[in-house]
Amino acid sequence: MLFNSSEFIFIFLPIALCAHFLAARHGVTAAACITTLSSLLFYAWWNPPFVVLPLLSIIGNFWLARAIAGASDAGARLLTGAGVAANLLVLGYFKYADFVVAVILARTPHPPAVPLALSFTTFVQIAFLMHVWRKRTQINFANYAMFVSFFPHLIAGPIVRWSDLGPQIADRLRYKVDVGNIALGLTVFTLGLAKKVLIADPLAPHVAPVFDAAARGEPITAFAAWGAAFAYSAQLYFDFSGYCDMAVGLGLLFNLRLPINFAAPLRSASIIDFWRRWHITLANFLRDFVYVPMGGSKCGPVRRSINLIATLVLGGLWHGANWTFIAWGAFNGVLLVINHAWRQLRGHRQQTRFKTFVGWCATFAAFAIGMAMFRSADFTAMRHMLLAMAGLANGPESATHIAVDTDRWLIYKGYVSGPLVHWLAGQNWSAGATLATVAALAVAFLVPDTIELVGYREGEPHADWRRSLRALAWQPSLGWLAAVCVLFAISFTFFWHFNEFLYYQF
């Protein structure tokens, strides 16, 4: 079941929401149990047999947490290590076993049948066990089950911590209908839905043909390669940030505030700043549970560089069992090392607008190169794509032709000239692809993000992020109600596309 489906919005969500607040009349435990059942039903909709795995995982990790909370220091440390290892073994078996065997036997790995959300729930439960070990707190099973399985964050994050969500679930004051939260939640959900169906999904037809041609080894021009990399960068951002916005909006309907996962990362002027804004909950997890335990930045510049690269490689591998993800992680790790070295060499100098613009250009170009690696089907396709971006893989002809009908329509309306369309066609690209990509990136760069518009921060119900946005900032009003209704109606007309979220595959 997808957030952008009619059965979810018009059937599942109203029933789950009503059941939650009706059960809340009988106490927090009753509401938590009902919402856990709703979440498991949401999960089972995709593949019913796989629901056994999260059930066993919830029970096993809760039992282990109880044992950790009551054990001695040495026993708690041993149990925590065993629990972390067990969670990683389950993830490794389903997601990486075939990849490892394929590497050993030097054969092509087959895509594994990975249970949905396994990567996210594994990190959630590892962070939970570490929390219990450090705090030695006793946890209510119903609250814990809802914490792990809560359907807004279950499939593709954000990666939640018990310290953030657990106390909210236990708060009795959150189990009454809050009209303000409902209004804000529906607004955030609709803005996220619009990101997905109006911006991300229309870019897919422009991305796939170029990357598919690279996988087949066909000649691709540098223009088409860069265009596809830019288009996929925008597609992935709006697809995943749209999902996270929808998750935040759904959480607000239940009076729960999920963590922010994106903070306008495409405006970053450095790769360091970018990783503080992109997939924030994953970056924080890797920092707290991988980078810092390895020594972090306290071991000198050489050791810090090794730690950074190793952390980003593991972050890449977390996305899937493919050499392209490992290469993407290593690439970003090296970029971070270079960025830190440059900052030390430069020292504290005044940052002018021109320097900021140059930094932004370099950061976005590096991000697009990384996205070309990330999207490629395998190492051979990645190599072909990168060579094409360098202008070294183009040929006299190409089998890649994109959106010809769109180009004819643009010529007929007079939006673009015929010679320009013919030139773009010779570059394996199209005017429609160019306009769609430029429009999407313009929204990312120039339009306030969802979180900025609504002033959403954990613990600050209606705080404005910037004074300059007060004129646009969300508030309960007829104007915003009309705008949200119109945006939802437009988005609804695109439901027939029914595209899955990209991060479902990770």
C-alpha positions in Angstrom: 0.0 0.0 0.0 1.4 3.4 -1.0 0.8 6.8 0.6 -0.1 8.1 -2.9 -2.8 5.5 -3.5 -6.6 6.0 -3.3 -7.1 3.0 -1.0 -4.6 4.4 1.5 -5.9 8.0 1.5 -9.7 7.3 1.4 -10.0 3.9 3.1 -7.0 2.9 5.3 -6.0 6.2 6.8 -9.5 7.4 7.9 -10.2 3.9 9.5 -6.8 3.8 11.2 -7.1 7.3 12.5 -10.6 6.8 13.9 -9.7 3.4 15.4 -6.7 5.1 17.2 -8.7 7.8 18.9 -11.7 5.6 19.7 -9.3 3.1 21.3 -7.6 6.0 23.2 -10.8 6.3 25.2 -9.8 3.1 26.9 -6.2 4.2 27.6 -2.8 4.7 25.9 -2.2 0.9 25.8 -5.4 0.2 23.9 -4.6 3.0 21.3 -1.0 1.8 20.9 -2.2 -1.8 20.3 -4.8 -0.8 17.8 -2.3 1.4 15.9 0.3 -1.4 15.9 -2.3 -3.7 14.4 -3.2 -1.1 11.8 0.5 -0.7 11.0 1.1 -4.4 10.6 -1.9 -4.5 8.2 -0.4 -1.7 6.2 2.9 -3.7 6.0 1.1 -7.0 5.2 -0.7 -5.4 2.3 2.6 -5.6 0.3 3.4 -9.2 1.1 1.5 -10.9 3.9 4.0 -13.7 4.7 6.8 -11.1 5.3 4.8 -9.6 8.2 6.1 -12.5 10.4 9.7 -11.0 10.3 8.8 -7.6 11.9 6.6 -9.4 14.4 9.5 -11.7 15.5 11.9 -8.8 15.4 9.7 -6.7 17.7 9.2 -9.5 20.2 12.9 -10.6 20.1 14.3 -7.0 20.5 11.8 -6.2 23.3 12.7 -9.3 25.2 16.4 -8.5 24.8 15.8 -4.9 25.9 14.1 -6.1 29.1 17.1 -8.4 29.8 19.6 -5.6 29.2 17.7 -3.2 31.5 17.9 -5.7 34.4 21.4 -7.1 33.8 24.7 -6.1 35.4 27.1 -3.7 33.5 29.1 -6.6 32.0 26.0 -8.6 31.2 24.2 -5.6 29.6 27.2 -4.9 27.4 27.3 -8.5 26.3 23.5 -8.7 25.6 23.6 -5.4 23.7 26.4 -6.6 21.5 24.6 -9.8 20.8 21.4 -7.9 20.0 23.1 -5.6 17.6 24.9 -8.5 15.9 21.6 -10.5 15.6 19.9 -7.6 13.9 22.8 -7.1 11.5 22.8 -10.8 10.8 19.1 -10.8 9.8 19.7 -7.8 7.6 22.8 -9.4 6.1 21.1 -12.7 5.4 18.2 -11.2 3.5 20.0 -8.3 1.8 23.7 -9.3 1.3 24.0 -13.1 1.4 23.6 -13.6 -2.3 26.0 -10.6 -3.0 28.7 -12.1 -0.8 28.3 -15.6 -2.4 28.4 -14.0 -5.9 31.6 -12.2 -5.0 33.2 -15.4 -3.7 32.1 -17.4 -6.7 32.7 -14.6 -9.2 29.3 -14.7 -10.6 26.6 -12.1 -11.2 24.4 -11.6 -8.1 20.6 -11.9 -8.3 18.5 -9.2 -6.8 17.4 -10.6 -3.4 13.8 -10.7 -2.1 14.3 -8.3 0.8 11.4 -7.7 3.2 10.1 -4.2 2.9 11.6 -1.7 5.4 14.2 -4.1 6.7 17.0 -1.6 6.4 15.1 1.1 8.3 13.7 -1.1 11.0 17.1 -2.7 11.6 18.7 0.7 12.4 15.7 1.8 14.5 16.0 -1.3 16.7 19.8 -1.1 17.0 19.5 2.5 18.2 16.8 1.3 20.6 19.0 -1.4 22.1 21.8 1.1 22.5 19.4 3.5 24.3 18.3 0.9 26.7 21.9 -0.1 27.4 22.9 3.4 28.2 19.8 4.5 30.1 18.7 1.1 31.6 15.0 2.1 31.2 12.1 -0.3 31.4 9.8 -0.1 28.3 6.2 -0.9 27.9 5.7 -3.5 25.2 2.6 -1.9 23.6 4.4 1.5 23.3 7.5 -0.2 21.9 5.6 -2.2 19.3 3.9 1.0 18.1 7.2 2.9 18.1 8.8 0.3 15.7 5.8 -0.4 13.5 4.1 3.0 13.3 3.2 3.0 9.6 4.1 6.6 8.7 7.8 5.9 9.2 7.8 2.1 8.8 8.6 1.7 5.2 11.2 4.4 4.3 11.9 6.4 7.5 12.7 8.7 8.9 14.9 6.6 11.2 13.4 7.4 14.6 15.0 7.2 18.1 13.2 6.1 21.2 14.3 9.3 23.0 12.3 11.3 20.3 9.2 9.2 19.8 8.9 7.0 22.8 8.0 9.8 25.3 5.4 11.1 22.9 3.7 7.7 22.6 3.6 7.5 26.4 2.1 11.0 26.7 -1.6 10.7 27.6 -2.3 14.3 26.4 -1.5 13.3 22.8 -4.4 10.9 22.6 -7.1 13.5 22.0 -8.1 14.9 18.6 -6.2 18.1 17.9 -7.8 20.1 15.1 -4.7 22.3 14.7 -2.5 19.2 14.3 -4.9 17.7 11.8 -4.9 20.9 9.7 -1.1 21.2 9.8 -0.7 17.4 9.2 -3.0 17.4 6.1 -1.1 20.5 4.7 2.3 18.8 5.1 1.0 15.5 3.7 -0.5 17.3 0.7 2.7 19.2 0.0 4.7 16.0 0.2 2.2 14.3 -2.1 2.6 17.1 -4.6 6.4 16.7 -4.5 6.0 13.0 -5.4 3.3 13.0 -8.1 3.7 16.4 -9.7 7.5 16.7 -9.7 9.3 13.4 -9.0 7.2 11.0 -11.1 7.1 13.1 -14.3 10.9 13.1 -14.3 11.1 9.2 -14.4 10.5 8.9 -18.2 13.5 11.2 -18.8 15.8 9.4 -16.5 15.3 5.7 -17.3 16.1 5.8 -21.1 19.5 7.3 -20.6 20.6 5.0 -17.7 19.1 2.0 -19.6 21.2 2.9 -22.6 24.3 3.1 -20.4 23.5 -0.3 -19.1 23.3 -1.7 -22.6 26.6 0.0 -23.5 25.0 2.3 -26.1 26.7 5.6 -27.0 25.5 8.5 -25.0 26.5 12.2 -25.3 27.8 14.2 -22.4 24.8 16.4 -22.7 22.4 13.5 -22.2 24.4 12.0 -19.4 24.6 15.2 -17.4 20.9 15.9 -18.2 19.9 12.4 -16.9 22.1 12.9 -13.8 20.5 16.2 -13.0 17.0 14.8 -13.6 17.6 11.8 -11.4 19.1 14.1 -8.7 15.8 16.1 -8.7 13.7 12.9 -9.0 15.3 11.2 -6.0 15.2 14.4 -3.9 11.5 15.1 -4.5 10.5 11.5 -4.3 12.2 10.8 -0.9 11.7 14.2 0.7 8.1 14.0 -0.5 7.7 10.6 1.3 9.3 12.1 4.5 6.9 15.1 4.4 4.0 12.8 4.0 5.3 10.7 7.0 5.6 13.9 9.1 2.1 14.9 8.1 0.7 11.5 9.0 2.4 11.6 12.3 0.8 15.0 13.1 -2.6 13.5 12.5 -1.8 11.1 15.4 -0.4 14.1 17.4 3.2 12.7 17.0 6.1 14.8 15.7 8.5 12.8 13.6 12.1 14.1 13.0 13.0 16.2 10.1 14.9 14.3 7.3 15.6 17.1 4.8 16.5 20.8 5.2 16.8 22.1 1.6 20.0 20.1 0.9 20.2 21.1 -2.8 21.0 24.7 -1.7 24.2 23.6 0.1 27.4 25.3 -0.8 29.7 22.5 0.5 29.5 18.8 0.7 29.9 19.0 4.5 26.8 21.2 4.7 25.0 18.9 2.2 25.4 15.9 4.4 24.0 17.9 7.4 20.8 18.5 5.3 20.3 15.3 3.3 18.7 12.2 4.9 19.4 13.8 8.3 18.3 10.8 10.4 20.6 8.4 8.5 23.5 10.8 8.7 23.0 11.2 12.4 22.8 7.4 12.9 26.0 6.8 11.0 27.7 9.6 13.0 26.6 8.3 16.4 26.9 4.5 15.9 29.7 4.2 13.3 31.8 7.3 13.0 32.1 8.3 16.7 32.8 4.7 17.9 35.6 4.4 15.4 37.2 7.5 16.9 35.5 10.2 15.0 37.6 13.3 14.5 39.6 12.9 17.7 42.3 10.7 16.2 44.2 13.2 14.0 43.5 14.1 10.3 44.6 10.9 8.8 42.5 8.7 11.1 39.6 11.0 10.7 39.8 10.8 6.9 39.8 7.0 7.1 36.8 7.1 9.5 34.9 9.4 7.2 35.4 7.2 4.2 34.6 4.0 6.0 31.4 5.5 7.5 30.2 6.7 4.1 31.1 3.3 2.5 28.9 1.6 5.1 26.2 4.1 4.4 26.4 3.3 0.7 26.3 -0.4 1.4 23.3 0.1 3.6 21.3 1.2 0.5 21.8 -2.1 -1.2 24.1 -5.0 -2.2 25.7 -3.5 -5.2 29.2 -2.2 -6.0 27.7 1.0 -7.3 26.4 1.9 -3.8 29.9 1.1 -2.3 31.5 3.3 -4.9 29.0 6.1 -4.3 29.7 5.9 -0.5 33.5 6.0 -1.1 33.1 8.9 -3.5 31.2 11.0 -0.9 33.6 10.0 1.8 36.5 11.3 -0.3 34.6 14.5 -1.1 34.1 15.1 2.7 37.8 14.5 3.3 38.7 17.0 0.6 36.2 19.5 1.9 37.6 19.3 5.5 41.1 19.7 4.1 40.2 22.7 2.1 38.5 24.4 5.1 41.7 23.9 7.2 43.9 25.2 4.3 41.6 28.2 3.7 41.2 29.1 7.3 38.6 31.7 8.5 38.0 33.9 5.5 35.0 36.0 4.7 32.5 34.1 2.4 31.4 36.3 -0.4 28.4 35.7 -2.6 30.6 34.8 -5.5 32.5 32.2 -3.4 29.2 30.8 -2.2 27.9 30.5 -5.7 31.1 28.7 -6.8 30.8 26.4 -3.8 27.2 25.6 -4.6 28.0 24.9 -8.3 30.8 22.5 -7.3 28.6 20.8 -4.6 25.7 20.2 -7.0 27.9 19.0 -9.8 29.6 16.5 -7.3 26.1 15.5 -6.1 25.0 14.8 -9.6 28.0 12.7 -10.4 27.3 10.7 -7.2 23.7 10.3 -8.3 24.9 8.9 -11.7 26.9 6.3 -9.7 23.9 5.6 -7.4 21.4 5.1 -10.2 23.5 2.9 -12.4 22.5 -0.8 -12.6 26.0 -2.2 -12.1 29.6 -1.2 -12.2 29.9 -1.5 -16.0 26.9 0.8 -16.5 28.3 3.2 -14.0 31.6 3.4 -15.8 29.9 4.0 -19.1 27.8 6.7 -17.6 30.7 8.5 -16.0 32.7 8.3 -19.2 29.7 9.8 -21.1 29.6 12.6 -18.5 33.3 13.3 -19.3 32.5 13.3 -23.0 34.3 10.0 -23.7 31.5 7.6 -24.4 29.5 9.3 -27.2 29.2 7.9 -30.7 27.8 8.9 -34.0 24.4 7.4 -33.3 22.3 6.4 -30.3 19.2 4.4 -29.8 18.0 6.7 -27.0 15.2 9.0 -28.1 13.1 10.6 -25.4 9.6 12.2 -25.3 9.4 13.0 -29.0 5.7 13.7 -28.7 6.4 16.2 -25.9 8.9 18.0 -28.1 6.3 18.2 -31.0 3.8 19.7 -28.6 6.3 22.3 -27.4 7.1 23.3 -31.0 3.4 23.5 -31.8 2.8 25.8 -28.8 5.8 27.9 -29.7 7.6 27.3 -26.4 10.8 26.0 -28.2 12.1 26.2 -31.7 12.3 23.3 -34.1 16.1 23.6 -34.6 16.7 23.5 -30.8 14.6 20.3 -30.6 16.5 18.7 -33.5 19.8 19.6 -31.8 18.7 18.1 -28.5 17.5 15.0 -30.3 21.0 14.6 -31.7 22.3 14.8 -28.1 20.0 11.9 -27.1 17.9 14.3 -25.0 14.8 16.3 -25.5 13.3 19.8 -24.9 10.7 18.3 -22.6 13.3 16.6 -20.5 15.3 19.8 -20.2 12.3 21.9 -19.2 11.1 19.4 -16.7 14.5 19.1 -15.1 15.0 22.9 -15.0 11.6 23.4 -13.5 12.1 20.8 -10.8 15.5 22.2 -9.8 14.1 25.7 -9.8 11.5 24.6 -7.2 14.2 23.0 -5.1 16.5 26.1 -5.2 14.0 29.0 -5.1 10.8 27.8 -3.4 10.7 27.5 0.4 10.7 23.8 1.4 7.7 22.2 3.2 9.3 22.4 6.6 10.2 26.1 6.1 6.7 27.0 4.9 4.9 25.4 7.8 7.5 26.2 10.5 7.7 22.6 11.6 10.3 21.7 14.2 10.1 19.0 16.9 8.7 20.6 20.0 7.9 24.0 18.3 4.3 23.7 16.9 4.3 26.9 14.8 7.8 28.4 14.8 8.8 30.3 11.7 12.3 29.4 10.4 12.9 32.7 8.7 11.4 36.1 9.1 11.4 36.6 5.4 8.9 33.7 5.0 6.3 35.2 7.3 4.2 36.3 4.4 4.1 32.8 3.0 4.2 30.9 6.3 1.4 28.4 6.9 -1.4 29.3 9.3 -5.0 28.1 9.7 -6.8 30.2 7.2 -9.3 30.0 4.3 -6.6 30.9 1.8 -4.3 28.0 2.9 -7.3 25.7 3.0 -8.2 26.6 -0.6 -4.6 26.2 -1.7 -4.2 22.8 -0.1 -7.5 21.6 -1.6 -6.6 22.7 -5.1 -3.1 21.1 -4.8 -4.6 17.9 -3.6 -7.1 17.8 -6.4 -4.4 18.4 -9.0 -2.2 15.7 -7.4 -5.2 13.3 -7.3 -5.5 13.5 -11.1 -2.0 11.9 -11.3 -2.8 8.9 -9.1 -3.3 6.7 -12.1 0.5 6.7 -12.6 0.8 4.8 -9.3 4.6 4.9 -9.0 6.3 3.4 -6.0 8.6 5.5 -3.9 12.3 5.1 -4.9 13.5 4.3 -1.4 11.2 1.3 -1.2 14.0 -0.6 -3.0 16.5 0.3 -0.4 
